[in-house]
Each structure stands twice: as structure tokens, then as C-alpha cells.
Amino acid sequence: MGKKGKHSPDDPKAVVRELMKAGKVKKKCCKSKPRCDKCPVRALKKAQKKIEKAARKAA
């Protein structure tokens, strides 16, 4: 079936999915301006930046 509880550290979507399951991020975006703190769109951008930063640091 698959591994539970483990996400690929280089996949931002998987990171956000885990945050949704933990209740830290909402499942749907309410499209408010500015984005709320629990917005999945905002969490995805944050995860992408974190992964890019780690990649630059490793190179």
C-alpha cells in the first residue's frame, strides 16, 4: 500500500498533505486576501522555499 507517516523531504505537496492530516493547515483555500495563516497555498509556498534553500545549501 505505502508507508504511513513518512513523506519525501523533497516533495512540497507531500509536506503540506502531512500538515493537513495533523490539522495545522486547512484542506481548502478560502481565497481571502491576504492569505490566512492556515492556508494550504501559503504552506505550499513555504515548503517550496524551504526545500530550495536546503538544495542550495547542499550544493
C-alpha positions as CSV (number, residue, x, y, z in Angstrom):
1,M,0.0,0.0,0.0
2,G,2.6,2.6,1.1
3,K,4.4,4.0,4.0
4,K,2.4,5.9,6.6
5,G,3.7,8.9,8.4
6,K,6.7,9.4,6.1
7,H,6.9,12.0,3.4
8,S,9.6,12.7,0.9
9,P,11.6,15.7,2.1
10,D,12.0,17.0,-1.4
11,D,8.2,16.9,-2.3
12,P,6.5,20.1,-1.0
13,K,3.0,18.7,-1.8
14,A,3.7,15.7,0.5
15,V,4.8,18.0,3.3
16,V,1.6,20.0,3.0
17,R,-0.5,16.8,3.0
18,E,1.1,15.8,6.2
19,L,0.4,19.2,7.7
20,M,-3.3,18.9,6.6
21,K,-3.6,15.5,8.3
22,A,-2.1,17.0,11.5
23,G,-4.7,19.7,11.5
24,K,-2.1,22.5,11.1
25,V,-3.3,23.5,7.6
26,K,-6.9,23.7,6.1
27,K,-7.9,21.4,3.4
28,K,-9.2,24.1,1.1
29,C,-8.2,27.7,0.5
30,C,-10.8,30.3,1.3
31,K,-9.1,32.7,-1.2
32,S,-9.1,35.6,1.2
33,K,-6.7,38.5,0.7
34,P,-4.2,38.4,2.4
35,R,-3.9,34.6,2.8
36,C,-4.7,33.3,6.3
37,D,-2.1,31.5,8.4
38,K,-3.7,28.1,7.8
39,C,-3.9,28.4,4.1
40,P,-2.6,25.4,2.0
41,V,-1.4,27.7,-0.7
42,R,0.7,29.7,1.8
43,A,2.0,26.4,3.3
44,L,2.9,25.1,-0.1
45,K,5.0,28.2,-1.0
46,K,6.7,28.0,2.4
47,A,7.6,24.3,1.9
48,Q,8.9,25.0,-1.6
49,K,11.2,27.8,-0.3
50,K,12.4,25.6,2.5
51,I,13.3,22.8,0.0
52,E,15.0,25.2,-2.4
53,K,17.1,26.7,0.5
54,A,18.2,23.2,1.6
55,A,19.1,22.3,-2.0
56,R,21.2,25.5,-2.4
57,K,22.9,24.8,1.0
58,A,23.8,21.2,-0.1
59,A,25.3,22.3,-3.4
